[in-house]
Amino acid sequence: MQQQARTGAAHRVPTGSPHRRSARFAGLATAIAAVVGLTTLNGAGAQAADNPYERGPAPTTSSIEAARGSYSVSQTSVSSLAVTGFGGGTIYYPTSTADGTFGAVAISPGYTGTQSTMAWLGPRLASQGFVVFTIDTNTTLDQPDSRGRQLLAALDYLTQRSSVRGRVDSTRLGVMGHSMGGGGSLEAAKTRPSLQAAIPLTPWNTDKSWPEISTPTLIFGADGDTIAPVASHAEPFYSSLPSSLDRAYLELNGTSHLTPISSNTTIAKYSVSWLKRFIDNDTRYEQFLCPLPRPSLTIEEYRGNCPHTS
């Protein structure tokens, strides 16, 4: 009402001295500027302040299924002789520093595997706005508990000693892994609750129960897996996670245990969405995870909790 009175006064025949009229108009201008300022704070500016970790343009189905995202990618090799606790690897990272720091993810290969089996995920995830470390393990025969420790050692190296440490936000980290590396990613999440995301890919582990995990976890199984059959690995792993946890189980259709070692659009699509949603807290990606994806030519089954709460 007070603003209306002032506006009305501005339309009356001016009275009084020019100085008083100027003061009155100045007061009105200040009030309008304040309203505009509040509108701006409650608009796009406030959204940016609510989540300073958003990276890249608004996602679409096409953008998360694409072989490359919006960022150009560089890479650097890390010699096993320069590190302790794991076997070296390759770091993939967005070339530009214009957007500040990025979340990061370390990825372990499976039994008898090397980083080359996970190399396809490096540039694919990095181009979406992550620093990605595909690692070699100390030996190709390392068991899941050892691979879990090596994933954490790799993240520590990445954030503390690597040549790209200034590009990484050490509070926004995740782990992935295939087979025994997938079992290792569960071990890492159990050991370090501060991790923001874990993605085991056709995981193998003798430990079938993971009620201690508090990291949002997406488990991929393969319906034709005969090495780590979903009935004795991926499914009980998922079922043992706390029901209150943001968790999901995606069983790939018409696939095998080795499917994750080759470029796969379904794995990439939902991995990107999960990492964005939980490492970057980017709710723009919630649309691809909730409501739960339905069975399709590539998805045999999808389970999870929606909406997500983390």
C-alpha positions as CSV (number, residue, x, y, z in Angstrom):
1,M,0.0,0.0,0.0
2,Q,2.8,2.4,0.8
3,Q,4.4,1.8,-2.6
4,Q,1.0,2.5,-4.3
5,A,0.7,5.7,-2.4
6,R,4.1,6.8,-3.6
7,T,3.3,5.9,-7.1
8,G,0.1,7.8,-7.0
9,A,1.9,10.8,-5.6
10,A,4.2,10.7,-8.6
11,H,1.2,11.2,-10.9
12,R,-0.3,14.2,-9.0
13,V,0.5,17.7,-10.0
14,P,3.9,18.4,-8.3
15,T,3.8,20.7,-5.3
16,G,6.5,22.0,-3.1
17,S,10.1,22.8,-3.9
18,P,12.1,21.0,-6.6
19,H,14.4,19.7,-3.9
20,R,11.6,17.9,-2.2
21,R,10.3,16.5,-5.5
22,S,13.7,15.2,-6.3
23,A,14.0,13.5,-2.9
24,R,10.6,11.9,-3.4
25,F,11.6,10.5,-6.9
26,A,14.9,9.3,-5.5
27,G,13.1,7.3,-2.8
28,L,10.8,5.7,-5.3
29,A,13.8,4.7,-7.5
30,T,15.4,3.1,-4.4
31,A,12.3,1.1,-3.7
32,I,12.0,-0.1,-7.2
33,A,15.7,-1.1,-7.3
34,A,15.2,-3.1,-4.1
35,V,12.3,-5.0,-5.5
36,V,14.3,-5.7,-8.7
37,G,17.2,-6.9,-6.6
38,L,15.0,-9.3,-4.6
39,T,13.5,-10.6,-7.8
40,T,17.0,-11.3,-9.1
41,L,18.0,-13.1,-5.9
42,N,15.0,-15.3,-5.9
43,G,15.5,-16.1,-9.6
44,A,18.4,-17.6,-11.5
45,G,21.0,-16.1,-9.2
46,A,19.5,-17.9,-6.2
47,Q,19.5,-21.2,-8.1
48,A,23.2,-20.8,-8.9
49,A,23.9,-20.1,-5.3
50,D,21.8,-23.1,-4.1
51,N,24.0,-25.5,-6.2
52,P,27.4,-24.1,-7.1
53,Y,28.5,-27.6,-8.4
54,E,26.3,-27.7,-11.5
55,R,28.6,-28.2,-14.5
56,G,27.6,-28.1,-18.2
57,P,24.4,-27.3,-19.9
58,A,21.0,-28.6,-18.9
59,P,20.9,-32.3,-19.8
60,T,18.8,-34.1,-22.3
61,T,18.4,-37.8,-23.2
62,S,20.6,-37.1,-26.2
63,S,23.3,-35.4,-24.2
64,I,23.7,-38.2,-21.6
65,E,23.6,-40.9,-24.3
66,A,26.2,-39.2,-26.5
67,A,29.7,-40.6,-26.8
68,R,31.0,-37.2,-25.6
69,G,29.7,-34.4,-23.5
70,S,30.2,-30.7,-23.7
71,Y,33.7,-30.5,-22.3
72,S,36.9,-31.0,-24.3
73,V,39.1,-33.6,-22.5
74,S,42.8,-33.9,-21.8
75,Q,44.6,-36.8,-20.2
76,T,47.8,-37.5,-18.3
77,S,49.5,-40.8,-17.5
78,V,50.6,-41.7,-14.0
79,S,53.5,-44.1,-13.6
80,S,53.3,-46.9,-11.1
81,L,56.8,-45.8,-10.0
82,A,55.4,-42.4,-9.0
83,V,52.7,-43.6,-6.6
84,T,52.2,-45.9,-3.6
85,G,49.2,-48.0,-2.7
86,F,48.0,-48.7,-6.3
87,G,49.5,-49.3,-9.7
88,G,49.3,-46.0,-11.5
89,G,46.8,-45.2,-14.3
90,T,45.5,-42.4,-16.5
91,I,43.7,-39.2,-15.5
92,Y,41.1,-37.8,-17.8
93,Y,39.9,-34.2,-17.1
94,P,38.0,-31.3,-18.7
95,T,40.6,-29.1,-20.4
96,S,38.9,-25.8,-19.5
97,T,39.3,-24.3,-16.0
98,A,36.6,-21.7,-16.6
99,D,34.0,-23.6,-14.5
100,G,36.3,-24.0,-11.5
101,T,36.8,-27.4,-9.8
102,F,35.1,-30.7,-10.7
103,G,34.0,-33.8,-8.8
104,A,36.2,-36.9,-9.4
105,V,35.8,-40.7,-9.7
106,A,38.4,-43.5,-9.5
107,I,37.7,-46.7,-11.5
108,S,39.2,-50.1,-10.9
109,P,39.4,-52.9,-13.5
110,G,38.4,-56.5,-12.7
111,Y,40.3,-59.7,-12.0
112,T,43.2,-60.1,-14.5
113,G,42.2,-56.8,-16.0
114,T,44.2,-53.6,-16.5
115,Q,43.1,-50.0,-16.8
116,S,42.7,-50.4,-20.5
117,T,39.5,-52.4,-19.9
118,M,38.0,-49.3,-18.3
119,A,39.5,-46.7,-20.6
120,W,36.3,-46.1,-22.6
121,L,34.7,-44.6,-19.5
122,G,37.6,-42.1,-19.0
123,P,36.9,-39.5,-21.7
124,R,33.2,-40.3,-21.7
125,L,32.7,-39.3,-18.1
126,A,35.3,-36.5,-18.2
127,S,33.6,-34.8,-21.1
128,Q,30.4,-34.6,-18.9
129,G,32.3,-32.6,-16.3
130,F,34.3,-35.0,-14.0
131,V,38.0,-35.8,-13.4
132,V,38.3,-39.5,-14.0
133,F,41.1,-41.8,-12.8
134,T,41.2,-45.2,-14.4
135,I,43.7,-47.2,-12.4
136,D,45.9,-50.2,-12.6
137,T,46.0,-52.3,-9.5
138,N,49.2,-53.6,-7.8
139,T,48.7,-57.0,-9.4
140,T,46.0,-58.2,-11.8
141,L,45.1,-60.8,-9.2
142,D,44.2,-58.5,-6.3
143,Q,41.0,-59.3,-4.4
144,P,38.2,-56.9,-3.8
145,D,39.3,-55.7,-0.4
146,S,42.7,-54.8,-1.8
147,R,41.1,-53.1,-4.8
148,G,38.9,-51.0,-2.4
149,R,42.0,-49.8,-0.6
150,Q,43.7,-49.0,-3.9
151,L,40.7,-47.0,-5.2
152,L,41.0,-44.8,-2.0
153,A,44.8,-44.5,-2.4
154,A,44.2,-43.4,-6.0
155,L,41.7,-40.7,-4.9
156,D,44.1,-39.5,-2.2
157,Y,46.9,-39.2,-4.9
158,L,44.5,-37.5,-7.3
159,T,43.4,-34.8,-4.7
160,Q,46.8,-34.3,-3.0
161,R,49.7,-35.0,-5.3
162,S,48.6,-35.3,-8.9
163,S,49.3,-32.6,-11.5
164,V,45.5,-31.9,-11.8
165,R,44.8,-31.7,-8.0
166,G,43.9,-28.0,-8.4
167,R,41.0,-29.0,-10.7
168,V,39.5,-31.4,-8.2
169,D,37.0,-30.7,-5.4
170,S,38.2,-33.2,-2.8
171,T,34.8,-33.2,-1.1
172,R,33.0,-34.6,-4.1
173,L,34.5,-38.0,-4.9
174,G,33.2,-41.4,-6.1
175,V,34.3,-44.9,-7.1
176,M,33.5,-47.3,-9.8
177,G,34.8,-50.7,-10.7
178,H,34.2,-53.9,-12.7
179,S,33.9,-57.4,-11.3
180,M,36.4,-57.6,-8.4
181,G,36.9,-53.9,-9.0
182,G,33.1,-53.6,-8.5
183,G,33.4,-55.5,-5.3
184,G,36.3,-53.2,-4.5
185,S,34.1,-50.1,-5.0
186,L,31.7,-51.5,-2.3
187,E,34.7,-52.0,0.0
188,A,35.8,-48.4,-0.6
189,A,32.4,-47.0,0.1
190,K,32.2,-49.1,3.3
191,T,35.6,-47.8,4.4
192,R,35.1,-44.2,3.5
193,P,31.5,-43.0,4.1
194,S,32.4,-39.5,2.9
195,L,32.3,-40.8,-0.7
196,Q,29.4,-39.3,-2.6
197,A,28.7,-42.1,-5.1
198,A,29.6,-45.7,-5.8
199,I,28.9,-47.7,-9.0
200,P,29.8,-51.4,-9.0
201,L,29.7,-52.9,-12.5
202,T,28.8,-56.6,-12.6
203,P,30.5,-56.8,-9.1
204,W,32.1,-59.9,-7.5
205,N,32.7,-60.3,-3.8
206,T,32.6,-63.1,-1.2
207,D,31.0,-60.6,1.2
208,K,27.3,-60.5,0.3
209,S,26.0,-58.1,2.9
210,W,26.6,-54.3,2.9
211,P,24.4,-52.7,5.6
212,E,27.3,-50.4,6.7
213,I,27.3,-48.4,3.4
214,S,26.0,-44.9,3.5
215,T,27.2,-43.8,0.0
216,P,24.5,-43.6,-2.7
217,T,25.1,-46.7,-4.7
218,L,24.0,-47.8,-8.2
219,I,24.8,-51.5,-9.0
220,F,24.8,-52.9,-12.5
221,G,24.1,-56.6,-13.1
222,A,24.1,-58.5,-16.3
223,D,21.3,-61.0,-17.0
224,G,23.7,-63.5,-18.7
225,D,26.5,-63.2,-16.2
226,T,28.0,-66.7,-15.4
227,I,31.1,-65.4,-13.6
228,A,29.3,-63.2,-11.0
229,P,25.7,-64.4,-11.4
230,V,23.3,-61.7,-10.3
231,A,21.4,-64.1,-8.0
232,S,24.6,-64.6,-5.9
233,H,26.3,-61.2,-6.3
234,A,24.7,-58.0,-7.7
235,E,21.2,-58.7,-6.4
236,P,22.1,-59.6,-2.8
237,F,24.6,-56.8,-2.7
238,Y,21.7,-54.4,-3.6
239,S,19.2,-56.0,-1.3
240,S,21.6,-55.7,1.7
241,L,22.1,-52.0,1.3
242,P,20.1,-50.0,3.9
243,S,16.5,-49.4,2.6
244,S,16.8,-45.7,3.6
245,L,19.9,-45.3,1.3
246,D,19.6,-43.8,-2.1
247,R,20.3,-47.0,-4.0
248,A,19.5,-48.6,-7.4
249,Y,19.9,-51.9,-9.2
250,L,20.0,-51.9,-13.0
251,E,20.2,-55.4,-14.6
252,L,21.4,-55.1,-18.2
253,N,19.4,-57.1,-20.8
254,G,21.1,-59.6,-23.1
255,T,24.6,-59.1,-21.6
256,S,27.4,-60.9,-19.9
257,H,29.9,-60.4,-17.1
258,L,32.3,-58.7,-19.6
259,T,29.8,-56.2,-21.0
260,P,31.2,-53.2,-18.9
261,I,34.7,-53.5,-20.4
262,S,33.3,-52.2,-23.8
263,S,31.6,-48.9,-24.6
264,N,28.0,-49.3,-23.5
265,T,25.4,-46.5,-23.8
266,T,23.1,-47.8,-21.0
267,I,26.0,-48.0,-18.6
268,A,27.2,-44.6,-19.5
269,K,23.8,-43.0,-19.5
270,Y,22.9,-44.0,-16.0
271,S,26.4,-43.7,-14.6
272,V,26.5,-40.1,-15.8
273,S,23.1,-39.4,-14.2
274,W,24.1,-41.1,-10.9
275,L,27.4,-39.3,-10.6
276,K,25.9,-35.9,-11.6
277,R,23.0,-36.4,-9.1
278,F,25.1,-37.4,-6.1
279,I,28.6,-36.1,-6.7
280,D,27.5,-32.8,-8.1
281,N,24.1,-32.7,-6.3
282,D,22.7,-31.7,-9.7
283,T,19.0,-32.4,-9.5
284,R,18.6,-31.7,-13.2
285,Y,19.6,-35.3,-13.7
286,E,16.9,-36.7,-11.3
287,Q,14.6,-36.9,-14.3
288,F,16.6,-39.8,-15.7
289,L,16.5,-41.8,-12.5
290,C,13.0,-41.0,-11.2
291,P,10.5,-42.3,-11.9
292,L,12.4,-45.6,-12.1
293,P,13.4,-46.6,-15.7
294,R,11.2,-49.3,-17.1
295,P,12.3,-52.6,-18.7
296,S,13.4,-52.1,-22.3
297,L,15.6,-53.7,-25.0
298,T,18.6,-52.8,-22.9
299,I,17.2,-53.0,-19.3
300,E,16.0,-56.3,-17.9
301,E,15.1,-54.8,-14.6
302,Y,15.5,-51.6,-12.5
303,R,15.0,-51.3,-8.8
304,G,15.5,-48.3,-6.6
305,N,14.0,-45.7,-4.3
306,C,12.4,-42.5,-5.5
307,P,12.5,-39.7,-5.0
308,H,16.1,-39.5,-3.9
309,T,16.8,-37.7,-0.6
310,S,20.6,-37.2,-0.6
